[in-house]
Amino acid sequence: MFQTLFEKYSWEETKESIYSKTGEDVCRALKAGKRDLEDFKALISPAAVPFLEDMARLSHELTVKRFGKTIQMYAPLYLSNECQNICTYCAFSLDNAIKRKTLNDAELIREAGALKAWGYDHVLLVTGESSLVGTDYLKHAIEVLRPYFSHITIEVQPLEEYEYKSLADAGLSAVLVYQETYNEDNYKTHHPKGKKSNFKYRLDTPDRLGAARVHKIGLGVLIGLEDWRTDSFFCALHLNYLEKRYWETKYSISFPRLRPIETEKKGQHSKKEFNTFMSDRELVQLICAFRIFNREVELSLSTRESEKFRNHVMKLGITSMSAGSKTNPGGYAAETESLEQFEISDERSPAQVEAMLRASGYDVVWKDWDRGLSVVTKTNDETLANK
């Protein structure tokens, strides 16, 4: 289990090691044929900031060589905002007095129709963490939606291995499960109540996914909870471990930065703002560092980020993007009173994002290209020749 490896590392010692990296360490990492975790530390360190242009150039070249100039499009479909956890950063938190909503079959089909009208064939199902939307509900939702989508991913509460196997049999392709933060000492501060407060159970979830032979596992940290460099190292450590142990599984990394949320407490409506303590340049650095460290991992960027930022960064290592996202149940097909999980930043329609990508010389893939479900019109060799 990853937990055994994780316990060999000290948060503070790891942080000190990252911040003590030098320019020589960064140069060595950029020139290395095969990069290790010490190289990754150098690439995310403050010492790498002067090398950002070199990192961006190398990241772009590695991405085009491996994936071609293609971006896979997906959309999140929120099934429910029911949640039994208290989390300090989420509008679905149990202590937030919002109207709760869980989609029924008819509403699921309406949402599917709205997404299909936009061209989507890859959908991410999202719920709060509640027994009301457990395995039985999720399995039924997958069975209802399977005729509409070739690729179904979920981002829900951690489940047992046998439950993941059951969902995979129903048509599940991938699971996203973010540790939020790998700082065990402070994890409880951000998750004071509910099953999510069990740090070690959540940490072991990707192992259960690997054992269940789920096709793809998505990792990430919620940027803004703790020091992003140290958190990102532990995410890379986790990825490295999983790739070696569950080598037949595919992996992805996401980069969610904290976004404002709407709150309802004691009859008072307000907006809660966050400081992620991470600049745009630092997020570019992190994206490039992951691509240079790992040429195979898929990198995803959501509508949490601004239109301008996504336009520039998608060339530097990103392989999938969402567009037109709604973060509340029923948000695509009808007006709803349920609050969003968080505010999005890039509000462009899928058609507008597609037009931007094509104008930049990229192919847009609506299906799951890593499983051969669609045809990319440019081969990698043709793309490299035209770069």
C-alpha positions in Angstrom: 0.0 0.0 0.0 1.1 3.6 -0.7 0.6 4.4 3.0 3.7 2.3 3.9 5.9 4.4 1.5 4.2 7.7 2.5 5.0 7.2 6.2 8.7 7.1 5.3 8.6 10.8 4.3 8.4 13.8 6.6 6.4 16.8 5.3 8.9 19.3 6.8 12.0 17.6 5.6 10.5 17.2 2.1 9.6 20.9 2.0 13.1 21.9 3.1 14.6 19.6 0.4 12.5 21.3 -2.3 13.3 24.8 -1.2 17.0 24.0 -1.0 17.3 23.0 -4.7 19.7 25.1 -6.8 19.9 26.3 -10.4 22.4 23.5 -11.0 19.8 20.9 -9.9 17.3 22.4 -12.3 19.7 22.3 -15.2 20.5 18.7 -14.4 16.8 17.9 -14.3 16.2 19.5 -17.7 19.0 17.6 -19.3 18.3 14.2 -17.7 17.3 11.3 -20.0 15.2 9.7 -17.3 14.0 11.9 -14.5 13.4 10.9 -10.9 11.6 12.4 -7.9 14.7 14.5 -7.0 14.5 16.0 -10.5 10.8 16.7 -9.9 11.7 18.5 -6.7 14.1 20.7 -8.6 11.5 21.5 -11.3 8.9 22.7 -8.8 11.4 24.6 -6.6 11.8 28.3 -6.5 15.2 27.8 -8.2 13.4 26.7 -11.4 11.6 30.0 -11.8 14.3 31.6 -14.0 14.1 28.5 -16.3 10.4 28.7 -16.9 10.7 29.4 -20.7 13.0 26.4 -21.1 10.6 24.3 -19.1 7.7 25.5 -21.2 9.5 24.7 -24.5 10.5 21.2 -23.4 7.0 20.5 -21.9 5.4 21.4 -25.2 7.8 19.3 -27.3 7.3 16.3 -25.0 3.5 16.6 -25.1 3.3 16.9 -28.9 5.7 14.0 -29.4 3.6 11.7 -27.1 0.0 13.0 -27.6 0.1 15.0 -30.8 -1.7 18.4 -30.9 -4.9 17.1 -29.6 -7.1 18.1 -26.6 -9.8 15.8 -25.3 -13.0 17.6 -24.3 -15.1 16.5 -21.3 -17.9 17.9 -19.2 -18.7 17.4 -15.5 -22.3 16.3 -14.8 -23.3 16.9 -11.2 -25.7 14.2 -10.0 -26.2 15.4 -6.4 -25.1 18.1 -3.9 -26.0 15.9 -0.9 -23.1 15.7 1.4 -22.4 14.4 5.0 -19.0 15.9 5.3 -17.9 19.3 6.6 -15.2 20.8 4.4 -13.9 24.3 4.8 -13.6 25.0 1.1 -16.8 23.4 -0.5 -20.3 24.8 -1.0 -21.7 21.3 -0.6 -20.5 21.1 3.0 -23.0 19.8 5.5 -23.0 23.0 7.5 -23.9 25.1 4.4 -27.7 25.6 4.4 -28.3 25.2 0.7 -31.1 23.5 -1.1 -30.2 19.9 -1.8 -30.9 18.1 -5.0 -30.3 14.6 -6.4 -31.2 13.9 -10.0 -33.8 11.3 -10.9 -33.8 9.2 -14.1 -35.7 11.8 -16.2 -33.4 14.6 -15.1 -30.3 12.5 -15.8 -31.6 11.9 -19.4 -32.3 15.6 -19.8 -28.8 16.5 -18.7 -27.4 13.9 -21.0 -29.4 15.3 -23.9 -28.1 18.8 -23.2 -24.5 17.6 -23.2 -24.9 15.5 -26.3 -26.3 18.5 -28.1 -22.9 20.2 -27.5 -21.1 17.1 -28.9 -19.8 15.6 -25.6 -19.2 11.8 -25.5 -17.0 12.0 -22.4 -18.7 12.8 -19.1 -17.5 13.2 -15.5 -20.2 12.3 -12.9 -19.8 14.3 -9.7 -21.6 14.0 -6.3 -21.2 15.1 -2.8 -20.1 12.4 -0.3 -23.3 10.9 1.1 -24.9 7.5 1.7 -27.9 8.9 -0.3 -25.7 8.6 -3.5 -23.9 5.5 -2.7 -22.9 2.6 -5.0 -26.4 1.5 -5.8 -27.3 5.0 -7.0 -24.1 5.5 -8.9 -24.4 2.1 -10.6 -27.9 2.9 -11.7 -26.9 6.4 -13.0 -24.0 4.8 -15.0 -26.5 2.3 -16.5 -28.9 5.1 -17.4 -26.2 7.2 -19.0 -24.1 4.5 -20.7 -26.2 4.6 -23.9 -25.4 8.3 -24.3 -21.6 8.4 -23.5 -18.7 6.2 -24.6 -16.6 7.2 -21.6 -17.9 7.7 -18.0 -15.7 9.0 -15.2 -16.7 9.6 -11.6 -15.6 11.9 -8.9 -17.4 10.8 -5.7 -16.8 9.5 -2.2 -14.1 6.8 -1.8 -15.5 3.3 -2.2 -14.4 -0.3 -1.5 -12.6 -2.4 -4.1 -15.6 -4.6 -4.7 -17.8 -1.5 -5.2 -15.4 -0.2 -7.9 -15.4 -3.5 -9.6 -19.2 -3.4 -9.7 -19.2 0.1 -11.2 -16.6 -1.0 -13.8 -18.8 -3.9 -14.8 -21.7 -1.3 -15.3 -19.6 0.8 -17.7 -17.3 3.0 -15.5 -14.0 3.9 -17.2 -12.2 6.1 -14.8 -12.2 7.5 -11.3 -10.8 10.9 -10.0 -10.0 10.9 -6.3 -8.0 13.9 -5.0 -6.3 13.6 -1.6 -6.9 17.4 -1.3 -3.8 17.7 0.8 -1.1 15.2 1.8 -0.3 17.2 5.0 -1.7 14.6 7.4 -1.3 16.9 10.4 -3.5 19.7 8.9 -5.8 17.5 6.9 -8.3 17.3 9.8 -8.4 21.2 9.9 -9.9 21.2 6.4 -12.1 18.2 7.0 -13.4 18.4 10.6 -16.4 16.1 10.3 -17.7 13.2 8.2 -16.1 10.1 6.6 -13.8 12.4 4.6 -11.9 13.3 7.8 -10.3 9.8 7.7 -7.0 10.7 6.0 -5.7 7.2 5.7 -8.8 5.7 4.2 -8.7 8.3 1.5 -5.0 7.9 0.9 -5.5 4.2 0.3 -8.3 4.7 -2.3 -6.1 4.7 -5.4 -4.7 1.3 -4.2 -8.3 0.0 -4.1 -8.9 1.4 -7.6 -5.7 -0.3 -8.9 -6.7 -3.6 -7.4 -10.1 -3.3 -8.9 -8.4 -2.8 -12.3 -10.2 0.5 -13.1 -9.0 1.7 -16.5 -7.8 5.1 -15.4 -7.1 6.8 -12.0 -7.0 10.6 -11.7 -4.9 12.2 -8.9 -4.5 15.8 -7.7 -4.3 18.1 -4.7 -6.6 21.1 -4.0 -4.1 24.0 -4.5 -4.4 26.5 -1.7 -4.9 24.3 1.3 -1.2 23.8 2.1 2.2 24.6 0.5 1.6 23.7 -3.2 5.2 22.6 -3.9 5.3 20.1 -1.0 1.7 18.8 -1.7 2.6 18.4 -5.4 5.7 16.4 -4.6 3.6 13.9 -2.6 1.2 13.7 -5.5 4.1 12.9 -7.8 5.4 10.3 -5.3 1.9 8.7 -5.3 1.8 8.7 -9.1 5.2 7.1 -9.3 4.2 4.4 -6.8 0.9 3.6 -8.6 2.5 3.4 -12.1 5.0 0.8 -10.8 2.5 -1.3 -8.9 -0.6 -1.0 -11.2 1.3 -0.7 -14.5 -1.6 -1.6 -16.7 -3.7 1.4 -15.5 -3.6 4.8 -17.0 -3.2 8.0 -14.9 -4.1 11.6 -15.0 -3.3 14.7 -12.9 -5.5 17.7 -12.4 -4.6 21.1 -11.0 -7.7 22.5 -9.2 -7.0 25.9 -7.5 -9.5 27.0 -4.8 -12.4 29.1 -6.2 -15.0 31.3 -4.4 -18.1 29.6 -3.0 -21.5 30.7 -2.0 -22.6 30.1 1.6 -25.9 30.1 3.5 -25.5 30.2 7.2 -27.9 31.4 9.9 -30.1 32.9 7.2 -27.2 35.0 5.8 -26.0 34.6 2.2 -22.4 35.4 1.5 -19.4 34.6 -0.8 -16.3 33.0 0.6 -13.1 33.9 -1.1 -9.8 32.1 -0.9 -6.1 32.9 -1.5 -4.4 29.9 -3.2 -1.0 31.4 -2.6 0.0 30.4 -6.1 0.5 32.7 -9.0 -0.3 31.9 -12.6 3.4 31.6 -13.4 3.7 29.0 -10.6 0.8 27.0 -12.0 2.5 27.0 -15.4 5.7 25.8 -13.6 3.8 23.0 -11.9 2.1 21.8 -15.2 5.4 21.8 -17.0 7.2 20.0 -14.2 4.7 17.2 -14.3 5.0 16.8 -18.0 8.8 16.8 -18.0 8.8 14.4 -15.1 6.3 12.0 -16.7 5.7 11.9 -20.4 2.8 9.4 -20.2 0.5 11.0 -17.6 -2.5 12.9 -18.9 -2.9 16.5 -17.6 -6.3 18.1 -17.2 -7.3 21.8 -16.8 -10.8 22.7 -15.9 -13.0 25.9 -16.1 -11.7 26.9 -12.6 -9.1 28.8 -14.6 -9.7 31.9 -16.7 -10.2 32.1 -20.4 -6.9 33.9 -20.9 -4.9 31.5 -18.8 -6.3 28.4 -20.5 -5.7 29.8 -23.9 -2.0 30.1 -23.2 -1.4 27.1 -21.0 -3.2 24.4 -23.0 -0.1 24.2 -25.3 2.3 23.4 -22.5 1.3 19.9 -21.5 -2.5 19.8 -21.2 -4.3 16.9 -22.8 -7.9 17.4 -21.6 -10.1 20.4 -20.9 -13.7 21.0 -19.8 -15.9 23.7 -21.3 -19.4 25.0 -20.6 -19.2 23.5 -17.1 -22.1 23.7 -14.6 -21.3 22.7 -11.0 -24.8 22.2 -9.7 -27.2 19.3 -10.2 -29.5 19.9 -13.2 -27.5 22.9 -14.3 -27.4 22.1 -18.0 -31.0 21.3 -18.9 -33.0 23.6 -16.6 -32.7 26.5 -14.2 -32.2 25.2 -10.7 -32.2 26.7 -7.2 -29.3 24.5 -6.0 -26.1 26.4 -5.4 -22.9 25.6 -7.4 -20.1 23.7 -5.7 -17.7 26.5 -6.7 -17.6 29.4 -9.2 -16.2 28.7 -12.6 -13.9 31.2 -14.3 -13.9 30.4 -18.0 -17.6 30.7 -19.0 -17.2 30.1 -22.8 -19.4 27.6 -24.5 -17.9 24.3 -25.7 -18.2 25.6 -29.3 -16.1 28.7 -28.4 -13.4 26.6 -26.7 -13.4 24.2 -29.7 -13.0 27.2 -32.1 -10.1 28.5 -30.0 -8.3 25.1 -30.0 -8.8 24.6 -33.8 -7.6 28.2 -34.5 -4.4 27.2 -32.5 -3.8 24.2 -34.7 -5.2 21.6 -32.3 -7.6 18.7 -33.0 -10.5 18.5 -30.6 -11.5 15.0 -29.5 -14.9 14.5 -27.9 -14.5 10.8 -27.3 -11.9 8.8 -25.3 -8.9 8.9 -27.5 -6.7 6.7 -25.2 -9.1 3.8 -25.8 -9.3 4.1 -29.5 -12.9 5.3 -29.5 -12.3 8.1 -32.0 -10.0 9.0 -34.9 -7.5 11.8 -34.6 -7.1 13.5 -37.9 -3.4 14.3 -37.6 -0.8 11.8 -36.6 1.9 12.7 -34.2 4.5 12.7 -37.0 2.4 15.1 -39.1 1.8 17.3 -36.1 5.5 17.5 -35.4 6.3 18.3 -39.0 3.8 21.2 -38.9 4.8 22.5 -35.5 
